[in-house]
Amino acid sequence: MEQINEKKTVTLKTLTKSSAWDIQENDVFRLCDLAAKDAEMKDNLRRYVDLIRSAFLVEEINEESKLIKQKYEKMGYKIGQVKLDEGKKVTWAIKKRPISRVTDLTYENIRHISAAKLVEVLNRNFGGGWDSLSQSIKDIIESGFDISTTTLPKDRLHKKGGLYEKKLSDGFEVLEVAKGTWVEAIFAKVKPEAEKPRMKFNSYNREENEDEDVEIEDTYNKPDEDDIELEGPNDEDITEENYSTMMDLGADDPDEEAEALAEYGDE
C-alpha cells in the first residue's frame, strides 16, 4: 500500500476561501476568462466572485477613464476585464487584501504568510506583548505557527548558548518587546502542514486473493446468545445432599411455619 501526496492546481471550480490566497491578480482574470467559456460555471459565476472577494479587494471601474485606471495602478491594483452575467464585460481593479494588522489575520490566510511576515504584523500592533492579544487572535496564529515566549532581563536575553540562540538555530523568527529593563521575546515558526495522503492499494494483492478459496461459516441456523433458554436442573442430577438446597423456599422449619399460619387463622 502506497501513500501519494498530491497538491492540485487551483481552478475556479476548486476555489475556496483558503486557496484564494494562493493565487495572484493575473490568475483571477485568467480563471474568470476560462469560466466564461464554461456553460456550467457561467450560471454560478457570482458565487465564485464572492470567494475571490474574500482574498482580494475588487473595484469595478469605468474602463474609459484613464485617470481612474492610473490612480488604482499607483495603489498596486491590476486592471483587467471579466465577463459576468449574460456575457457582460466589466473592468475590474483588483488587489490582494493586505495583512498589516493582527485583525487582518484569519484561519483562511494564516498559512499563507511567513514567520517573518507574522513578526512584522505583530510588531505593528504590539504594546503589552503576547498576552495583550485576544484569545481569538492567538488561536488563529497558533493554528499556523508554533509560538513560544520568554521574558528576561536585557543583559541575559542574548546569553550565549541560551534559549534565544537555540530558537534562532531551529529556524524561529523572533520579536523583542521591551518591558522596562526586561524584554519579552516572542518566537514564531511555521507549523508543518499535515498533508492528507491518498491511499493506493497494490493491484497484485487483489489479484492473488481472487483465486484463494474463502471458507464462509454458515451461522444461519445457529441460535443467538440472547435466544438461548436457561435449562432447569436435571432430575438425574438431584441427590440427597443437594435436594434440600435446591428445594429450599426460605423457611427454617416447615412445621413451625404451618403452626403460625394456623394461629393466624384462629384470630
Residue pairs with C-beta under 8 A, 6 or more apart in sequence:
1 199
1 200
1 201
1 202
2 199
2 200
2 202
3 197
3 198
3 199
3 200
4 197
4 198
4 200
5 195
5 197
5 198
6 198
8 14
10 19
10 22
10 23
10 27
11 31
11 34
12 31
12 32
12 34
12 35
12 41
12 48
13 41
15 31
15 48
15 51
15 52
16 51
16 108
17 51
17 54
17 55
17 108
18 107
18 108
18 109
18 111
18 112
20 51
20 52
20 54
20 55
20 56
20 108
21 55
21 96
21 108
21 109
21 112
22 112
23 31
23 55
24 96
25 56
25 77
25 78
25 80
25 94
25 95
25 96
26 78
26 80
28 52
28 56
28 80
28 92
28 94
29 78
29 80
29 81
29 82
29 92
32 45
32 48
32 82
32 83
33 82
33 83
35 41
35 42
35 45
35 48
36 42
36 45
36 82
36 83
36 87
41 48
45 84
45 85
46 84
46 85
49 58
49 84
52 58
52 94
54 108
55 96
55 97
55 108
55 109
56 94
56 95
56 96
56 97
57 77
57 94
57 95
57 96
57 97
58 92
58 93
58 94
59 72
59 77
59 92
59 93
59 94
60 90
60 91
60 92
60 93
61 68
61 69
61 72
61 79
61 91
61 92
61 93
62 68
62 91
63 81
63 91
69 79
69 93
72 79
72 93
73 79
73 93
75 95
76 95
77 93
77 94
77 95
78 93
78 94
78 95
79 91
79 92
79 93
80 91
80 92
80 94
81 89
81 90
81 91
81 92
82 89
82 90
82 92
83 89
84 90
97 104
97 109
98 104
99 105
99 109
99 113
99 117
99 121
100 121
100 124
101 121
101 124
101 125
102 121
102 122
102 125
102 133
102 137
103 137
104 121
105 121
105 137
105 140
105 141
106 140
107 140
107 143
110 140
110 141
110 143
110 144
110 145
111 143
111 144
111 190
111 193
113 121
113 144
114 190
115 145
115 172
115 173
115 188
115 189
115 190
116 173
118 141
118 145
118 173
118 188
119 173
119 174
119 175
119 186
119 188
122 175
122 186
122 188
123 175
126 132
126 175
126 177
129 149
129 151
129 177
129 179
129 184
129 186
130 138
130 147
130 149
130 184
130 186
133 141
138 147
141 147
141 188
143 191
144 190
144 191
145 188
145 189
145 190
145 191
146 172
146 187
146 188
146 189
146 190
146 191
147 186
147 187
147 188
148 167
148 172
148 186
148 187
149 184
149 185
149 186
149 187
150 157
150 163
150 164
150 184
150 185
150 187
151 179
151 182
151 183
151 184
151 185
152 182
152 183
152 185
153 181
153 182
153 183
154 181
154 182
154 183
156 162
157 164
157 176
157 183
157 185
158 164
158 165
159 165
163 185
164 174
164 185
167 174
167 185
167 187
168 174
170 189
171 189
172 187
172 188
172 189
173 187
173 188
173 189
174 185
174 186
174 187
174 188
175 185
175 186
175 188
176 183
176 184
176 185
176 186
177 183
177 184
177 185
177 186
233 246
238 246
251 257
